[in-house]
């Protein structure tokens, strides 16, 4: 009952705040409510910062403007457009999703929530984000930002997504008929919640003084907003050794295609060493951080005839830039840049020796 009393005022304040403070992201331009554009934006935003996703969004849409164009592409073409964003499985799942849309839904996204959730790569959050933002359905989409925001508003130490969905729905839409913004519900409301969590209700030092919902917020009233939700104990990242084979043929290096599943699925990269590989000359290694792993990268220089037969030879400079038609993971780019830098240092030393002779 207390939440219902706040409903109209909460909506008014939230939408007014969103109008004044929303970041100018490319999916918020006219026409962005197209379901396919929402799908692409939400897929890009999974574990990628909004600024980086914003750079990739227009580029990806220019190459794949609709599900039909995306479905007709080859895996490597999709991965090339995903270059630098990480978590490449998202790109492959989005590709499969487009193929399902063309095969089963006439090339368009369904407006039924269950049908959306059945699509490859579309989970509970993404389905609700599409249903709300593209089809105007009253669903709360709970990502990490909304989960934190909802926990604080509702006073939940250990939040569950379904509880947050129900609580925020009551808070926002319990009496939607009396809102001046009825024509903007719930698409802008859902996006406003995500934006508020991302920019105001931050994990550390939330800007409660600037929050439009502070009067309805349990955590703000407690005086300890950071106590909600209760911090979870995080496991330290595991250390894992990655041995990569560096075979050179002039200015080119050997790249192998990785399997279509698992880490870096479908991408190209320096062949990975195993117990059957000959030992090469160790090169300078480095540590490469992933979300739950710290990779100890140990490159080995080997002769060209020692690498698998199924390799392609790509200029080292192109690998350092992302691979072009043979897109590579960030760890391979990093190794290629390190090799180029070593080449430049050797060239400079040779020039210095010749000059002093």
C-alpha positions in Angstrom: 0.0 0.0 0.0 2.8 2.4 0.8 4.4 1.7 -2.6 1.1 2.4 -4.4 0.8 5.8 -2.7 4.1 6.8 -4.3 3.4 5.5 -7.8 2.4 8.6 -9.8 4.9 10.9 -8.1 7.7 8.4 -8.7 6.9 8.1 -12.4 6.8 11.9 -12.8 10.1 12.4 -11.1 11.9 9.5 -12.8 10.8 10.6 -16.3 11.6 14.2 -15.7 15.1 13.2 -14.5 15.6 11.0 -17.6 14.6 13.8 -19.9 17.2 16.1 -18.3 20.1 13.7 -17.7 19.9 10.8 -20.2 23.2 10.2 -22.0 23.0 10.8 -25.8 23.5 7.2 -26.8 23.0 6.2 -30.4 20.1 3.8 -29.7 18.2 6.7 -28.2 17.8 8.4 -31.6 14.5 8.5 -33.5 13.6 5.1 -34.7 15.6 3.4 -32.0 12.4 1.6 -30.7 12.7 -0.7 -33.7 12.8 -4.2 -32.1 15.9 -5.2 -34.0 17.8 -2.1 -33.0 16.8 -2.8 -29.4 18.1 -6.4 -29.7 21.4 -5.2 -31.1 21.9 -2.5 -28.5 21.0 -4.8 -25.6 23.4 -7.5 -26.9 26.2 -5.0 -27.2 25.6 -3.8 -23.7 26.0 -7.2 -22.1 29.3 -6.9 -20.2 30.4 -4.0 -22.3 30.5 -0.4 -21.2 27.9 1.9 -22.8 30.6 4.2 -24.4 32.2 1.3 -26.2 28.9 -0.2 -27.2 27.8 3.2 -28.5 30.8 3.3 -30.9 30.1 -0.2 -32.2 26.3 0.2 -32.6 26.2 2.4 -35.8 29.0 0.4 -37.4 27.2 -2.9 -36.7 23.8 -1.6 -38.0 25.4 -0.2 -41.1 26.8 -3.6 -42.0 23.8 -5.6 -40.8 20.7 -3.3 -40.9 18.1 -6.0 -40.3 17.8 -9.6 -39.2 17.8 -10.8 -42.9 21.2 -9.2 -43.6 22.7 -10.5 -40.4 21.3 -14.0 -41.0 22.9 -14.1 -44.4 26.4 -13.2 -43.2 29.2 -15.6 -42.5 30.4 -16.1 -38.9 33.8 -14.4 -39.6 32.0 -11.3 -41.0 29.9 -11.0 -37.8 33.0 -11.5 -35.6 34.9 -8.9 -37.6 32.2 -6.3 -36.7 32.5 -7.4 -33.1 36.2 -6.8 -33.0 37.4 -5.3 -29.7 34.2 -5.8 -27.8 35.1 -9.2 -26.2 32.8 -12.0 -25.2 32.5 -13.1 -28.8 29.9 -15.7 -28.0 27.4 -12.8 -27.9 28.1 -12.1 -31.6 27.6 -15.8 -32.6 24.4 -16.0 -30.5 23.1 -12.8 -32.1 23.9 -14.3 -35.5 22.0 -17.5 -34.7 19.1 -15.4 -33.3 18.8 -13.6 -36.7 18.8 -16.9 -38.5 16.0 -18.2 -36.3 14.1 -14.9 -36.8 14.3 -15.4 -40.6 13.5 -19.1 -40.5 10.6 -19.0 -37.9 9.3 -15.4 -37.6 9.4 -13.9 -41.0 12.5 -11.9 -40.3 11.0 -9.9 -37.4 11.1 -10.1 -33.7 8.0 -11.6 -32.0 6.1 -9.4 -29.4 5.3 -12.4 -27.2 7.6 -12.6 -24.1 7.8 -16.4 -24.1 8.8 -16.4 -27.9 11.4 -13.7 -27.2 12.9 -15.8 -24.4 13.1 -18.8 -26.7 15.5 -17.0 -29.1 19.2 -17.8 -29.0 21.0 -15.3 -26.7 17.8 -13.7 -25.4 17.5 -14.3 -21.7 15.0 -13.0 -19.2 16.5 -9.5 -19.0 16.9 -9.0 -22.8 13.4 -10.3 -23.5 11.8 -7.9 -21.1 14.0 -5.0 -22.3 12.8 -5.7 -25.9 9.1 -6.2 -24.8 9.2 -2.9 -22.9 11.2 -0.7 -25.2 10.1 -2.0 -28.6 6.5 -3.2 -27.9 5.5 -0.9 -25.0 4.7 -3.8 -22.6 4.8 -3.2 -18.9 7.8 -5.3 -18.0 10.7 -4.4 -15.7 14.1 -5.4 -17.2 16.5 -6.2 -14.4 20.2 -5.9 -15.3 23.0 -5.3 -12.8 22.2 -1.6 -12.5 18.4 -2.2 -12.0 19.2 -5.0 -9.6 21.2 -2.6 -7.4 18.7 0.2 -7.8 15.8 -2.1 -6.9 17.5 -3.5 -3.9 18.1 -0.1 -2.5 14.6 1.2 -3.3 12.9 -1.8 -1.8 15.4 -2.4 1.0 16.5 -5.9 -0.1 19.8 -7.2 1.3 19.8 -10.3 -1.0 17.7 -9.3 -4.0 16.2 -11.8 -6.4 15.3 -10.6 -9.9 11.6 -11.7 -9.8 11.1 -9.9 -6.4 12.6 -6.8 -7.9 10.5 -7.0 -11.0 7.3 -7.3 -9.0 8.3 -4.6 -6.5 9.3 -2.0 -9.2 6.3 -2.8 -11.3 4.1 -2.0 -8.3 6.1 1.1 -7.6 5.9 2.4 -11.1 2.7 1.1 -12.7 0.3 0.4 -9.8 -2.0 3.3 -11.0 -0.7 4.1 -14.5 -3.9 5.7 -15.5 -3.2 8.9 -13.5 0.2 9.7 -15.1 0.8 12.7 -17.4 3.3 10.5 -19.2 0.9 7.7 -20.1 1.9 7.8 -23.7 5.5 7.1 -22.7 4.9 4.0 -20.5 6.6 1.7 -20.1 9.4 2.0 -22.7 11.0 5.1 -21.4 10.4 4.1 -17.8 12.3 0.9 -18.3 15.2 2.7 -19.9 15.1 5.4 -17.2 15.5 2.8 -14.5 18.6 1.4 -16.3 20.1 4.9 -16.8 19.5 5.9 -13.1 21.2 2.8 -11.9 24.1 3.2 -14.2 24.8 6.9 -13.6 23.3 7.9 -10.2 22.7 4.8 -8.1 26.3 3.6 -8.5 27.9 0.8 -6.5 30.1 3.2 -4.6 29.2 6.7 -3.4 25.7 6.8 -4.9 24.5 10.3 -5.7 21.5 10.1 -3.4 21.2 13.9 -3.3 20.5 14.0 -7.0 18.3 10.9 -7.2 14.7 11.6 -8.2 13.5 8.5 -6.2 15.2 9.3 -2.9 11.9 10.0 -1.1 10.7 6.5 -1.9 14.1 4.8 -1.2 14.5 2.5 1.7 18.4 2.6 1.5 18.5 6.4 1.3 16.3 6.6 4.4 18.6 4.2 6.3 21.6 6.5 5.8 23.7 3.6 4.5 22.8 3.1 0.9 25.9 1.2 0.1 24.7 -1.5 2.5 22.1 -2.6 -0.1 22.5 -5.1 -1.6 24.7 -6.9 0.8 28.2 -7.4 -0.8 28.8 -10.8 -2.2 32.0 -12.6 -1.5 34.0 -12.8 -4.7 36.4 -15.5 -5.6 39.8 -14.4 -6.7 40.4 -15.0 -10.4 42.1 -18.2 -11.3 45.5 -18.2 -12.9 45.9 -20.2 -16.1 48.8 -20.6 -18.4 48.4 -20.1 -22.1 51.2 -21.2 -24.4 51.0 -19.8 -27.9 53.1 -20.7 -30.9 54.6 -18.0 -33.0 55.6 -19.1 -36.4 56.8 -16.5 -38.9 57.1 -16.4 -42.6 58.6 -13.1 -43.7 56.2 -10.4 -42.4 53.4 -12.9 -41.8 52.5 -15.1 -38.8 50.5 -18.4 -38.7 47.0 -18.2 -37.3 44.7 -21.1 -36.6 40.9 -21.1 -36.4 39.6 -21.8 -32.9 36.7 -24.2 -32.3 33.1 -22.9 -32.6 32.5 -23.3 -28.9 34.2 -22.2 -25.7 36.5 -19.2 -25.2 37.1 -17.1 -28.3 34.8 -19.4 -30.3 35.2 -19.0 -34.1 38.0 -16.5 -33.9 41.5 -16.9 -35.3 44.6 -16.7 -33.2 48.2 -17.9 -32.7 48.1 -21.7 -32.5 47.9 -23.0 -29.0 50.7 -25.3 -27.8 50.0 -28.7 -26.3 52.1 -31.6 -25.1 52.6 -32.8 -28.7 54.0 -29.5 -29.9 57.8 -29.1 -30.1 59.3 -26.8 -27.6 60.3 -23.5 -29.2 62.3 -20.6 -28.1 60.5 -18.7 -25.3 59.6 -15.1 -26.0 58.6 -12.4 -23.6 55.4 -13.3 -21.9 52.7 -11.2 -20.3 49.6 -11.5 -18.1 46.2 -11.0 -19.7 43.1 -10.5 -17.5 39.7 -12.0 -18.3 36.6 -11.7 -16.1 37.3 -14.8 -14.1 40.8 -15.8 -15.2 44.3 -14.3 -15.3 46.0 -15.8 -18.3 49.8 -16.2 -18.0 50.6 -15.9 -21.7 53.8 -17.7 -22.7 54.7 -17.4 -26.4 57.1 -19.8 -28.1 58.9 -19.1 -31.3 58.8 -22.2 -33.6 59.8 -23.0 -37.2 57.1 -22.5 -39.8 56.9 -26.2 -40.6 56.2 -27.1 -37.0 52.7 -25.5 -36.9 49.5 -27.3 -37.9 48.8 -27.6 -41.6 45.4 -25.8 -41.2 46.8 -22.4 -40.6 46.6 -19.2 -42.6 49.5 -16.7 -42.9 48.5 -13.2 -42.1 50.7 -10.0 -41.9 51.7 -9.4 -38.4 50.7 -5.7 -38.7 47.1 -6.8 -39.7 46.9 -9.2 -36.6 47.9 -6.3 -34.4 45.0 -4.2 -35.9 42.5 -7.0 -35.3 43.0 -9.5 -38.1 40.8 -8.1 -40.9 39.2 -11.1 -42.6 40.6 -13.3 -39.9 39.4 -11.6 -36.7 41.4 -12.3 -33.6 40.9 -12.0 -29.8 42.4 -9.2 -27.8 45.1 -11.5 -26.4 46.4 -12.3 -30.0 46.3 -8.6 -30.9 48.4 -7.9 -27.8 50.9 -10.5 -28.6 51.1 -9.2 -32.2 51.8 -5.7 -31.0 54.4 -6.9 -28.7 56.1 -8.8 -31.5 56.0 -5.6 -33.7 57.5 -3.5 -31.0 60.3 -6.1 -30.6 60.9 -6.0 -34.3 61.2 -2.2 -34.2 63.7 -2.3 -31.4 65.8 -4.8 -33.2 65.7 -2.6 -36.4 66.7 0.5 -34.4 69.7 -1.4 -32.8 70.8 -2.6 -36.2 70.6 0.9 -37.6 72.6 2.2 -34.7 75.3 -0.5 -35.2 75.6 0.3 -39.0 75.8 4.0 -38.2 78.6 3.5 -35.7 80.6 1.3 -38.0 
